[in-house]
Amino acid sequence: MLLGSKYLSLLVLSWLITFQLIGVNGVIDPITGSLVIGTVIAGYFFKDNIPFFSKCPKTFDLQELEKDMNNKVFGQHLASKIILSALKGNSNRIKYNKKPLVMTFHGWTGSGKNFISELIASHMFRDNKVKKLRYYLINSHSDFPLGTETTAFKYIPIGVLDIIIPILENHDTSIDSRNSIFIFLTNAGADAIVEKTLDHWRKGYARNQLTIQDFDKILQVSAFNEIGGLKKSHLIDSHIIDHYIPFLPLEKNHVLQCIHAELRQLNQSMDSDNINKILQMIPFGPKPETLFSTSGCKRINALVTTHLN
């Protein structure tokens, strides 16, 4: 099945596929949100016709996923809570689902959207061979190598994603998509999330007092109106998306947690001077508060490795 053009495809034979429709420089624009499609978890498409789909797990250990998220995901109390709740609910009513679970992840680069998607995939597919068959990443440098085609690569035309509405509503009689999960990753709404979080901080409220009600409407409006693959999409005004999930901008203490988590992963230690040097390399904004890391924890792996060596 093809979505719109050669640079965006939905391979329904894979249970989890990741698409990143990006410019040839490999940079996601945090303002326009031009890279909109992220992850598609297509659980049981064609399961009666494709023999190897019997290897797909019908359930996975959500408690282990929750434990992993608690240990590895920082500053995302809202996202973690909603994602786990949605997955648990979907699993509990698996015999009665009328449509797939559909979620959108919104936020700045480095806030954890891809990371949590990867965690979900890792817990769904304990067998790396099975995961390899069902997890596909379209990379800008290898899949979009022509600099002359930058404009064509950068944006998803308005309405392209509407092609999959019959699947998301489970109205395509050739596909039983009820027990599938679709996750779209987008930068749309990122600035609105930052402004809401900053305003909350200015008023002296604790970060963990933010609720999904603070973001749900503004994310729907942003996704529908901002440049990107969800712009003017009937996925939104048809109310097919079940959860609009905000990924909050990360503060310095969250970046520190990312650094320590990376060191634990590498079984290494680092003195405070080197940790501070790493922090000084992380840009913070917006001005004048400079409260949030504008790259989240995206560069932490490389920076930690460099300072260890």
Secondary structure, 3 states (H helix, E strand, C coil): CEEEECCEECCCCCCEEECCCCCCCCCCCCCCCCCCCCEEECCCCCCCCCHHHHHCCCCCCHHHHHHHHHHHCCCCHHHHHHHHHHHHHHHHCCCCCCCCEEEEEEECCCCCHHHHHHHHHHHHCCCHHHHHHHCCECCHHHHCCCHHHHHHHHCCCCCHHHHHHHHHCCCCCCCCCCCCEEEEEECCCHHHHHHHHHHHHHCCCCHHHCCHHHCHHHHHHHHHHCCCCCCCCHHHHCCCCCEEEEECCCEHHHHHHHHHHHHHHHCCCCCHHHHHHHHHCCCEECCCCCCEECCCCCCHHHHHHHHHC
